[in-house]
Amino acid sequence: MEEKTVYGGLRESASFGSHRLVFTPDKISIKTTWTTLFFYSIFFIAGAGFFLGVVTAETDTRSFVIGTCLSGVFMIVGGGLIAFELLRKYPEIDLRRRIFYPKGSPADSGDMTDLTRFKGIPLAELKEMRTGSYEAHGKNSSYTVYTFDLVFRNGDEYRLISHGNYSDFKEDSEKVMKLLDPAAAGSSDLAGEGSIAKRQRFRGNGEKRNGIFAIFFGIAWTWIALGIFFSVDVPVMKAGWRAAKWQVETAVVEAAQVVPEGSEHFVAEVTFSYRFKGKDYLSKRVGVIQTNYNSVEDAKKALKKYPLKSKVQCFVDPENPENAVLERALPSSFYFIFLPITLLFVIIGVVILVNGVRDVFKNYLRRS
């Protein structure tokens, strides 16, 4: 059974890549694209990562509660959107029985010809397949939306396709017309003589305009995201990788105190002495990157691991012995929150850019 994927959907409003029509020998059905499920899952993954970071990080009770609630909201929203898409009943056309089901097809068991029970409409009642387009206006741009409607003799109208990509829309519409109305087969303008399909001239300029805007927006978005990644995340990761190779030595805690960092945060500062290759050194660095705490109590809890005059383990940079830390592992919040969010922004920018290039290229091929 061969499936043909088209980016569009049986929706009442415009569907740009969120759903696809699936053609099989027996039916035309709707499925949610993996792209849509991926973006919905971002909420759930972000919430799960945020929750893991909150649990593993050293925070006060207030921050823990707030973080847990926020992560729960993200997980509920993401999980709810995914469940809604997977459980929702989309319109379906049974080609074998020639029946249109506005709210999904019946189960395989039972009498599928019982139209009253399953709210199906015989395709024999189809009066017109109407194609059209209109200009939709956003906040800073406009784009063309192409539509394909089924009109039945009793006056009911159902929007089968609403799409912003002309090339995919044209291919999709022609395929549906040929399957529902043999008189439309072989037509080059979506409708043939004697067909019940109403002819309409389409414009593909909206696809090109959207593509050019997406290219510039994708470039700007990706550039900013990559700038953050290479200026913040990469240096931190490099520092962690270098510290993993530092030499282990014994240190003595000389002082431990809480130092204000700005007006709202505090730092647990530990002064320790150590000896490396016959020479004595002092350092105040606890970790590879500085950890800020929201309250004095949280910072004091971190200092409990380093009692005054106690002997602890430290990690010394062999190439620069003055550089030493007590903890060389990066905070879990970096791996579960900051790094994933940055990479997510990079991926979103690349997707926008690729889709823009795709639209412009398809528009060029169609016109040439």
C-alpha positions as CSV (number, residue, x, y, z in Angstrom):
1,M,0.0,0.0,0.0
2,E,1.7,3.1,-1.2
3,E,1.4,6.4,0.6
4,K,1.9,9.8,-0.9
5,T,2.7,12.6,1.5
6,V,1.5,16.1,0.7
7,Y,1.9,19.0,3.1
8,G,-1.6,20.1,3.7
9,G,-4.6,19.0,5.7
10,L,-8.4,18.8,6.0
11,R,-8.7,21.8,8.2
12,E,-11.1,24.7,8.4
13,S,-8.1,27.1,8.6
14,A,-4.8,27.4,6.8
15,S,-2.5,24.4,7.4
16,F,1.1,25.1,6.5
17,G,3.0,21.8,6.9
18,S,1.0,20.7,10.0
19,H,-0.9,17.9,8.4
20,R,-0.7,15.8,5.2
21,L,-3.0,14.0,2.9
22,V,-2.3,10.3,2.6
23,F,-3.5,8.6,-0.6
24,T,-4.1,4.8,-0.6
25,P,-6.0,2.7,-3.1
26,D,-9.1,2.6,-0.8
27,K,-9.2,6.1,0.9
28,I,-7.9,9.6,1.2
29,S,-7.1,10.3,4.9
30,I,-5.4,12.9,7.1
31,K,-2.4,12.5,9.3
32,T,-0.4,14.9,11.4
33,T,3.1,15.4,10.1
34,W,6.1,14.4,12.2
35,T,7.2,18.1,12.1
36,T,4.1,19.1,14.0
37,L,4.5,16.3,16.6
38,F,8.1,17.3,16.9
39,F,7.3,20.9,17.7
40,Y,4.6,19.9,20.2
41,S,7.1,17.5,21.8
42,I,9.5,20.4,22.3
43,F,7.2,21.7,25.1
44,F,7.2,18.3,26.8
45,I,10.9,17.8,26.4
46,A,11.7,21.3,27.6
47,G,9.5,20.8,30.6
48,A,11.1,17.5,31.4
49,G,14.6,18.9,31.1
50,F,13.7,21.9,33.2
51,F,12.2,19.7,35.9
52,L,15.4,17.5,35.9
53,G,17.5,20.6,36.2
54,V,15.4,21.9,39.1
55,V,15.6,18.6,40.9
56,T,19.4,18.2,40.5
57,A,20.3,21.8,41.1
58,E,20.8,23.2,44.6
59,T,17.8,25.6,45.0
60,D,15.7,26.9,47.8
61,T,12.2,25.6,48.4
62,R,10.5,28.6,46.7
63,S,12.6,28.2,43.5
64,F,12.0,24.5,43.6
65,V,8.2,24.9,43.7
66,I,8.1,27.6,41.0
67,G,10.4,25.5,38.8
68,T,8.3,22.4,39.3
69,C,5.1,24.2,38.5
70,L,6.5,25.8,35.3
71,S,8.0,22.5,34.1
72,G,4.7,20.8,34.8
73,V,2.8,23.4,32.7
74,F,5.2,22.8,29.8
75,M,4.8,19.0,30.1
76,I,1.0,19.2,30.3
77,V,0.7,21.5,27.3
78,G,3.1,19.4,25.2
79,G,1.5,16.1,26.2
80,G,-2.0,17.5,25.7
81,L,-1.2,18.8,22.2
82,I,0.3,15.5,21.2
83,A,-2.7,13.5,22.6
84,F,-5.1,15.9,20.9
85,E,-3.5,15.4,17.5
86,L,-3.3,11.6,17.8
87,L,-6.9,11.2,19.1
88,R,-8.6,13.8,16.9
89,K,-10.9,12.5,14.1
90,Y,-10.1,14.1,10.8
91,P,-12.2,13.9,7.6
92,E,-11.8,10.9,5.4
93,I,-12.9,9.8,1.9
94,D,-13.7,6.1,1.4
95,L,-12.9,5.6,-2.3
96,R,-14.2,2.0,-2.5
97,R,-17.6,2.8,-1.0
98,R,-17.6,6.4,-2.4
99,I,-18.5,8.0,0.9
100,F,-17.2,11.2,2.5
101,Y,-16.9,11.1,6.3
102,P,-16.6,14.7,7.7
103,K,-15.5,13.5,11.2
104,G,-13.5,10.4,10.5
105,S,-14.4,7.0,9.2
106,P,-16.2,4.3,11.2
107,A,-14.4,1.3,12.7
108,D,-13.6,-1.6,10.4
109,S,-16.2,-3.7,12.2
110,G,-20.0,-3.1,11.7
111,D,-22.1,-1.9,8.8
112,M,-20.0,0.8,7.1
113,T,-22.9,1.6,4.7
114,D,-25.1,2.9,7.6
115,L,-24.7,6.6,6.8
116,T,-27.0,7.8,9.6
117,R,-24.9,6.1,12.2
118,F,-21.5,7.1,10.9
119,K,-22.6,10.5,9.4
120,G,-21.2,9.8,6.0
121,I,-22.2,11.6,2.8
122,P,-22.3,9.7,-0.5
123,L,-20.0,11.2,-3.1
124,A,-22.9,10.9,-5.5
125,E,-24.3,13.9,-3.7
126,L,-21.2,15.9,-4.5
127,K,-22.2,19.0,-6.5
128,E,-19.0,20.9,-6.9
129,M,-15.3,20.8,-6.2
130,R,-14.4,24.5,-5.7
131,T,-10.9,25.8,-5.9
132,G,-9.8,29.3,-4.9
133,S,-7.3,31.6,-3.3
134,Y,-7.2,34.6,-1.0
135,E,-4.7,36.9,0.5
136,A,-4.1,36.5,4.2
137,H,-2.4,39.4,6.1
138,G,-0.1,38.9,9.0
139,K,1.3,41.6,11.3
140,N,4.2,42.4,9.0
141,S,3.6,40.4,5.9
142,S,0.9,38.9,3.6
143,Y,0.7,35.5,1.9
144,T,-1.6,33.7,-0.5
145,V,-3.7,30.8,0.8
146,Y,-5.1,28.3,-1.7
147,T,-8.3,26.4,-0.9
148,F,-10.2,23.4,-2.1
149,D,-13.8,22.9,-1.0
150,L,-16.3,20.1,-1.4
151,V,-19.9,21.4,-2.0
152,F,-22.8,18.9,-1.7
153,R,-26.3,19.2,-3.1
154,N,-27.9,19.8,0.3
155,G,-25.8,23.0,0.6
156,D,-23.1,21.7,3.0
157,E,-19.6,22.8,2.3
158,Y,-16.4,21.3,3.6
159,R,-12.9,22.7,3.2
160,L,-10.8,19.8,2.2
161,I,-7.5,21.7,1.7
162,S,-6.1,25.0,2.9
163,H,-2.5,25.5,1.9
164,G,0.2,28.2,1.5
165,N,2.4,26.3,-0.9
166,Y,1.1,26.5,-4.4
167,S,3.1,23.6,-6.0
168,D,2.1,21.1,-3.3
169,F,-1.5,22.4,-3.3
170,K,-1.8,22.0,-7.1
171,E,-0.5,18.5,-7.0
172,D,-2.7,17.6,-4.1
173,S,-5.8,19.1,-5.7
174,E,-5.3,17.4,-9.1
175,K,-4.9,14.1,-7.4
176,V,-8.2,14.5,-5.4
177,M,-10.1,15.7,-8.5
178,K,-8.9,12.7,-10.5
179,L,-10.0,10.3,-7.8
180,L,-13.4,11.9,-7.2
181,D,-14.2,13.0,-10.7
182,P,-12.9,11.0,-13.7
183,A,-13.9,13.9,-16.0
184,A,-11.1,15.9,-14.4
185,A,-8.4,13.4,-15.4
186,G,-5.7,14.7,-17.7
187,S,-6.6,18.4,-17.1
188,S,-3.8,20.8,-16.8
189,D,-5.7,23.5,-15.0
190,L,-7.3,21.5,-12.2
191,A,-10.6,21.0,-14.1
192,G,-11.7,19.6,-17.5
193,E,-14.7,20.1,-19.7
194,G,-17.8,18.4,-18.4
195,S,-16.3,18.2,-14.9
196,I,-18.2,19.2,-11.8
197,A,-15.0,20.9,-10.6
198,K,-15.2,24.7,-10.9
199,R,-12.2,26.2,-12.8
200,Q,-10.2,28.9,-11.1
201,R,-6.9,30.6,-12.0
202,F,-4.3,30.4,-9.2
203,R,-1.4,32.7,-8.3
204,G,1.9,31.3,-7.1
205,N,3.5,34.7,-6.1
206,G,2.5,34.2,-2.4
207,E,4.8,31.2,-2.3
208,K,7.8,33.2,-3.5
209,R,7.1,36.1,-1.2
210,N,6.8,33.8,1.8
211,G,10.0,32.0,0.8
212,I,12.1,35.1,0.5
213,F,10.8,36.4,3.9
214,A,11.5,33.0,5.4
215,I,15.1,33.0,4.0
216,F,16.0,36.3,5.5
217,F,14.2,35.6,8.8
218,G,15.8,32.1,9.0
219,I,19.3,33.6,8.3
220,A,18.9,36.2,11.1
221,W,17.4,33.7,13.6
222,T,20.1,31.1,12.9
223,W,22.9,33.7,13.0
224,I,21.8,34.9,16.5
225,A,21.3,31.4,17.8
226,L,24.8,30.3,16.5
227,G,26.3,33.4,18.0
228,I,24.9,32.5,21.4
229,F,26.0,28.8,20.9
230,F,29.6,29.6,20.0
231,S,30.1,32.6,22.4
232,V,28.5,31.0,25.5
233,D,27.9,27.3,25.2
234,V,31.1,26.2,23.4
235,P,33.5,28.0,25.8
236,V,31.8,26.5,28.8
237,M,31.9,23.0,27.3
238,K,35.6,23.5,26.4
239,A,36.3,24.5,30.0
240,G,34.6,21.4,31.3
241,W,36.5,19.1,28.9
242,R,39.9,20.7,29.8
243,A,39.1,20.4,33.5
244,A,38.3,16.7,33.1
245,K,42.1,16.2,32.4
246,W,43.4,18.3,35.3
247,Q,45.6,16.7,37.9
248,V,44.1,15.6,41.3
249,E,45.8,17.1,44.4
250,T,45.0,17.5,48.1
251,A,43.9,21.0,49.3
252,V,43.2,22.6,52.7
253,V,40.2,24.9,53.1
254,E,41.5,28.2,54.5
255,A,38.2,30.2,54.4
256,A,34.6,29.8,53.3
257,Q,32.1,32.7,53.0
258,V,29.0,33.9,51.1
259,V,29.7,36.8,48.8
260,P,26.9,38.9,47.2
261,E,26.7,38.8,43.4
262,G,24.6,41.7,42.3
263,S,21.5,42.6,44.1
264,E,19.6,39.2,44.0
265,H,22.2,36.4,43.9
266,F,24.9,35.0,46.1
267,V,28.1,33.1,45.6
268,A,29.7,30.4,47.8
269,E,33.4,31.4,47.9
270,V,35.9,28.9,49.2
271,T,39.6,29.8,49.6
272,F,41.8,26.8,49.6
273,S,45.6,26.1,49.5
274,Y,47.3,23.3,47.6
275,R,50.8,22.3,46.7
276,F,51.8,21.4,43.1
277,K,55.3,20.3,42.1
278,G,56.9,21.7,45.3
279,K,55.2,25.1,45.1
280,D,52.3,26.4,47.2
281,Y,49.2,28.0,45.6
282,L,45.9,29.6,46.7
283,S,42.6,29.6,44.7
284,K,39.0,30.7,45.3
285,R,37.4,28.9,42.4
286,V,34.8,26.2,43.5
287,G,33.7,25.1,40.0
288,V,34.7,25.5,36.4
289,I,31.9,28.0,36.0
290,Q,30.5,30.2,38.8
291,T,27.3,29.1,40.4
292,N,24.9,31.8,41.6
293,Y,22.4,31.1,44.4
294,N,19.1,32.8,45.0
295,S,19.5,33.1,48.8
296,V,22.1,33.2,51.5
297,E,20.8,30.0,52.9
298,D,21.3,28.1,49.7
299,A,24.9,29.4,49.4
300,K,25.6,28.4,53.0
301,K,24.3,24.9,52.3
302,A,26.9,24.6,49.5
303,L,29.6,25.7,52.0
304,K,28.8,22.8,54.4
305,K,30.9,20.5,52.1
306,Y,34.0,22.5,52.9
307,P,34.6,22.9,56.7
308,L,37.4,25.2,57.7
309,K,40.8,23.6,57.8
310,S,39.5,20.3,56.3
311,K,41.4,18.4,53.6
312,V,39.5,18.2,50.3
313,Q,40.3,17.1,46.8
314,C,41.1,19.8,44.2
315,F,41.9,19.7,40.4
316,V,44.9,21.6,39.1
317,D,45.6,22.7,35.6
318,P,49.1,21.3,34.8
319,E,49.7,24.0,32.2
320,N,48.7,26.8,34.6
321,P,49.0,25.6,38.3
322,E,47.5,28.8,39.6
323,N,44.2,27.6,38.0
324,A,42.5,25.1,40.3
325,V,38.9,24.1,41.2
326,L,37.2,22.0,43.8
327,E,34.5,20.7,41.4
328,R,35.3,20.1,37.8
329,A,31.9,18.8,36.6
330,L,29.6,21.3,34.9
331,P,26.2,22.0,36.5
332,S,23.5,19.7,35.3
333,S,21.3,22.7,34.5
334,F,23.8,23.5,31.7
335,Y,23.3,20.2,30.0
336,F,19.5,19.9,30.6
337,I,18.4,23.5,30.2
338,F,20.8,26.0,28.6
339,L,22.5,23.8,26.0
340,P,19.2,22.1,24.7
341,I,17.4,25.5,24.5
342,T,20.3,27.0,22.4
343,L,20.4,24.0,20.1
344,L,16.6,24.1,19.7
345,F,16.8,27.7,18.6
346,V,19.5,26.7,16.0
347,I,17.3,23.9,14.7
348,I,14.3,26.2,14.4
349,G,16.3,28.7,12.4
350,V,17.7,26.1,10.0
351,V,14.2,24.6,9.4
352,I,12.8,28.1,8.6
353,L,15.7,28.7,6.2
354,V,15.4,25.4,4.5
355,N,11.6,25.8,4.0
356,G,12.2,29.3,2.6
357,V,14.7,28.0,0.0
358,R,12.4,25.2,-0.8
359,D,9.5,27.5,-1.6
360,V,11.5,29.9,-3.7
361,F,13.2,27.0,-5.6
362,K,9.8,25.3,-6.3
363,N,8.4,28.6,-7.5
364,Y,11.3,29.1,-9.9
365,L,11.0,25.6,-11.3
366,R,7.2,26.0,-11.8
367,R,7.7,29.3,-13.7
368,S,10.5,28.0,-15.8
